[in-house]
Amino acid sequence: MYDAVLFDNDGVLVKPPERDLLRKATRSAFDEFDVDPTDDHLVAVTHSATPDGFREVCEAYGFDPDSFWKARDSAASKIQLREIRAGRTTTYDDIDALSSFERPLGLVSSNQQATVEFMLEYFDLERHFETYYGRPPTVEGIRQKKPNPYFLDRALADIGAETALFVGDSESDVVAADNAGMDSAFIRRPHRTEYELSVEPTYEIEGLSEIFEVLD
């Protein structure tokens, strides 16, 4: 049915960092610019930043967009790498399922490319994937991240597949798959117990091993 399987990373393969930690990282970026942001502006560039939300923040404080995004991304990456090295961020217990797939695998994350590369190397996951993408640490990278299908399309082209299943843990993952003309599998990890979708994924699963039932 599917020539390949593509995965999101955070919340699917690797446990996501605590939201308060990312909020702390973003606040440190504002500190670099000597600004005490409103809660709304802090949230706008911490979780699932959008081009419009980011532009609004930069206009409100007179930030140079490139400089501020670099500070924000650098702080977020540093705190994530710290949590991984300290053993507080780990992979999920079913990660070994990746070794049993008989189709090409790819990875598409909205996290920074450098952070994704570090995770794949640190957890010895790179060997499972034909291709993998995070977003570049630039303002343009905000526009290219999911639900934009840009990197899903690139991953599919890299693998040379016509069809793929995309496994993710967020609404933006489901929408990105739809935008790319792919089927989606929403994985309801523990941090998504109460998470409500306003879009319908093709499948809903609770663990990686359930993907094999879909493929069969």
C-alpha positions in Angstrom: 0.0 0.0 0.0 2.8 2.4 0.9 6.3 2.6 -0.7 7.8 4.2 2.4 7.1 5.4 5.9 7.9 8.9 7.1 8.1 9.9 10.8 8.0 13.0 12.8 10.6 13.0 15.6 9.6 14.8 18.8 6.7 13.1 20.4 6.9 10.1 18.0 10.4 8.7 18.4 12.0 10.9 21.0 10.1 12.2 24.0 9.4 15.9 23.8 11.1 18.3 26.2 9.0 19.9 28.9 7.2 22.9 27.5 8.3 25.1 30.4 11.9 24.5 29.4 11.3 25.8 25.9 9.5 28.7 27.3 12.5 29.4 29.5 14.8 29.2 26.5 12.6 31.7 24.5 12.6 34.1 27.4 16.4 34.0 27.5 16.3 35.1 23.8 14.2 38.1 24.7 16.6 38.8 27.6 19.4 39.2 25.0 17.4 42.0 23.5 16.6 43.6 26.9 12.9 43.0 26.5 10.3 41.7 28.9 7.7 40.2 26.6 3.9 39.8 27.2 2.7 36.2 27.8 1.1 36.2 24.3 4.3 37.2 22.6 6.3 34.7 24.5 3.9 31.9 23.5 3.8 33.1 19.9 7.5 32.3 19.4 7.9 29.4 21.8 5.5 26.7 20.6 4.5 26.2 16.9 5.7 29.6 15.8 4.0 30.8 12.7 5.2 33.4 10.2 2.5 35.8 11.1 3.0 35.4 14.9 6.7 35.8 14.6 6.4 38.9 12.4 3.9 40.5 14.9 6.4 40.0 17.7 9.3 41.5 15.8 7.2 44.5 14.8 6.0 45.0 18.4 9.6 45.3 19.7 11.5 46.5 16.7 13.5 43.3 16.4 15.6 42.4 13.4 13.8 39.2 12.4 17.0 37.3 11.5 18.9 38.2 14.6 16.0 37.4 17.0 15.2 34.1 15.4 18.8 33.1 15.6 18.8 33.9 19.3 15.6 32.1 19.9 16.6 29.0 17.9 20.0 28.8 19.5 18.6 29.0 23.0 16.0 26.3 22.2 18.6 24.0 20.7 21.0 24.3 23.7 18.4 23.5 26.3 17.2 20.4 24.3 20.7 19.1 23.9 21.3 19.6 27.6 18.3 17.6 28.5 19.4 14.8 26.2 22.9 14.6 27.6 21.5 14.6 31.1 19.3 11.6 30.3 16.0 13.5 30.9 15.0 13.4 27.3 15.0 9.8 25.9 13.5 7.7 23.1 10.2 5.9 23.6 10.4 2.2 24.8 9.1 0.9 21.4 11.9 2.6 19.4 13.4 -0.8 18.4 10.4 -1.3 16.1 12.3 0.8 13.6 14.6 -2.2 12.9 11.7 -4.3 11.7 10.5 -2.1 8.9 11.0 -3.6 5.4 10.2 -0.3 3.6 12.5 2.8 3.3 12.1 5.2 6.2 12.4 9.0 6.3 12.1 11.6 9.0 10.6 15.1 8.8 10.7 17.3 11.9 9.8 20.9 12.7 12.7 21.0 15.1 16.0 22.6 14.0 18.1 20.5 11.6 21.2 20.6 13.9 19.1 19.4 16.9 17.6 16.6 14.8 21.0 15.5 13.6 22.3 15.5 17.2 19.3 13.3 18.4 19.7 10.8 15.6 23.4 10.4 16.3 23.1 10.4 20.1 20.3 7.8 20.1 21.9 5.8 17.2 18.8 6.3 15.0 20.4 7.7 11.9 21.0 4.2 10.5 17.3 3.6 10.1 16.6 6.5 7.8 17.2 6.9 4.1 16.7 10.7 4.5 15.9 13.1 7.3 15.0 16.8 7.5 14.7 19.4 10.3 14.1 23.0 9.4 16.9 25.5 8.8 17.5 28.0 11.7 16.3 30.9 9.6 13.1 32.9 9.2 12.5 31.2 5.9 12.6 27.9 7.9 9.4 29.0 9.8 7.6 29.1 6.5 8.8 25.7 5.4 7.9 23.8 8.5 4.8 21.7 8.8 1.9 22.0 8.0 3.8 23.1 4.8 4.5 19.9 2.9 7.8 21.2 1.7 10.1 18.8 3.6 7.7 15.9 3.2 7.8 16.3 -0.5 11.6 16.5 -0.4 11.9 13.4 1.7 9.6 11.4 -0.6 11.7 12.5 -3.6 14.9 11.5 -1.9 13.6 8.0 -1.3 12.2 7.8 -4.8 8.8 6.6 -3.5 5.4 7.5 -4.9 3.4 6.8 -1.8 4.1 7.1 1.9 2.5 7.0 5.3 3.4 9.9 7.6 3.4 9.2 11.4 3.1 12.2 13.6 1.7 13.4 17.0 0.1 16.7 16.1 -2.6 18.3 14.1 0.1 20.1 11.9 1.5 16.6 11.1 -1.9 15.4 9.9 -2.5 18.5 7.9 1.0 18.4 6.4 0.4 14.8 5.3 -2.9 15.8 3.7 -1.2 18.8 2.0 1.4 16.4 0.6 -1.2 13.9 -0.6 -0.1 11.3 1.9 -2.1 9.2 4.4 -1.4 10.0 8.1 -1.1 8.0 11.3 -1.7 10.0 14.4 0.2 8.4 17.3 -1.4 9.2 20.7 1.6 9.1 23.0 1.0 9.8 26.7 1.5 13.6 26.3 -1.3 13.6 23.8 -3.9 11.8 26.0 -6.3 14.8 26.1 -5.2 16.2 22.7 -8.1 16.9 20.4 -7.8 17.0 16.6 -10.0 19.1 14.4 -8.9 17.1 11.4 -9.3 13.4 10.8 -6.1 11.3 10.4 -6.2 8.2 8.2 -5.3 6.1 11.2 -4.9 6.6 14.9 -2.4 4.4 16.8 -0.8 4.2 20.3 2.6 2.8 19.5 5.0 2.1 16.6 4.3 -1.6 16.4 0.7 -0.8 15.3 2.1 0.6 12.1 2.9 -2.9 10.9 -0.9 -3.7 11.1 -1.6 -0.7 8.9 1.1 -1.7 6.4 -0.2 -5.3 6.2 
